[in-house]
Amino acid sequence: MSFAVVDIVTGSTHGIGKAIAESIAHHRKNATIHELSSYRLVLVGRNEERGNQVAASIREETNIDVIYETCDLSEYRSVLTMKRKILQDDNNNNVKVGILVNNAAECPQQQQFVQRPRKMSDGTVVLQRLDKQFASNVLGYHFMLRAFSTAFTTSTRVVNVASNWAGDMDLNDLQFERRRYDNDSAYRQSKQCDRMLSIAWAKKLRHCKVNACHPGDPCTVLSRALGYNLYASVPTRQFIDRSGVIPFLCGLDPSGDVISTGSWYDGSKEPKKDRFASSLQTVEALFDECESYCVEK
């Protein structure tokens, strides 16, 4: 059976996500993919005007099919709606995901809350108040994996962008209701969660590769919000390609494909020992917490 392939990059309208999307596009344009009937790169973000501009720019540079989708990744139902749209092929082909890069994140200076449906242990659904950074940076990754996992194959490569600036997770206070909120601690917690979710998903999706990586240290909107990398250069496709880690984890490195899954990479093509992998019980507890927010109706 022939099938169409989509690559998806979230948070790809600027910064690191845009650079990653450009790198994927340039790698794909030079590849001969005999078994594919069609290919499309999907950019996901929140700013439609900027997203369409980036898609048009990549399309013009590479001559590949690039589209933009607006989605609130912190809402599972919004992700499901986007999934149905992306995986609908005009030629009735079986659409599969080649690469999924989870990158979208935010870091508000002042704490913000959103309400999301949550399924409780007794089966009832309640509206839960969530810290917005947790909802976007953590649940957003989980929702994309949960929604699109039905379209993964043995060739699928999932890359969760997860900084080495990670830690401070409190499983009993993920929403910073008891702790004093500061955007730095909330960001560090979210990146620890993303690295732990990579471990959990790798165990559940044994037919494909799921890894996390530190993307480097350029100057971005998010890094400036945290007060870091203020004098570094902005991320570009060349920045991503020079490091080579993300193309490698995406299966686009001609010198070899990634073998590991559930690993964390920090600047090289060799996986690092992740200190957050020591407690699998905590990893599973976090996974179950995120699963409780996968409410379809």
HELIX and SHEET records of a PDB file:
HELIX    1   1 GLY A   15  LYS A   29  1                                  15    
HELIX    2   2 GLU A   48  THR A   62  1                                  15    
HELIX    3   3 TYR A   76  ILE A   86  1                                  11    
HELIX    4   4 LYS A  132  PHE A  134  1                                   3    
HELIX    5   5 ALA A  135  LEU A  139  3                                   5    
HELIX    6   6 GLY A  140  PHE A  148  1                                   9    
HELIX    7   7 SER A  149  ALA A  151  5                                   3    
HELIX    8   8 ASN A  183  LYS A  204  1                                  22    
HELIX    9   9 VAL A  221  LEU A  226  1                                   6    
HELIX   10  10 ARG A  237  SER A  243  1                                   7    
HELIX   11  11 VAL A  245  LEU A  249  1                                   5    
HELIX   12  12 ARG A  275  ALA A  277  5                                   3    
HELIX   13  13 LEU A  280  GLU A  291  1                                  12    
SHEET    1   A 7 VAL A  66  THR A  70  0                                        
SHEET    2   A 7 LEU A  36  GLY A  45  1                                        
SHEET    3   A 7 PHE A   3  THR A  10  1                                        
SHEET    4   A 7 LYS A  96  ASN A 102  1                                        
SHEET    5   A 7 PHE A 152  VAL A 161  1                                        
SHEET    6   A 7 LYS A 209  HIS A 214  1                                        
SHEET    7   A 7 TRP A 264  ASP A 266  1                                        
SHEET    1   B 2 PHE A 113  LYS A 119  0                                        
SHEET    2   B 2 VAL A 125  ASP A 131 -1                                        
END                                                                             
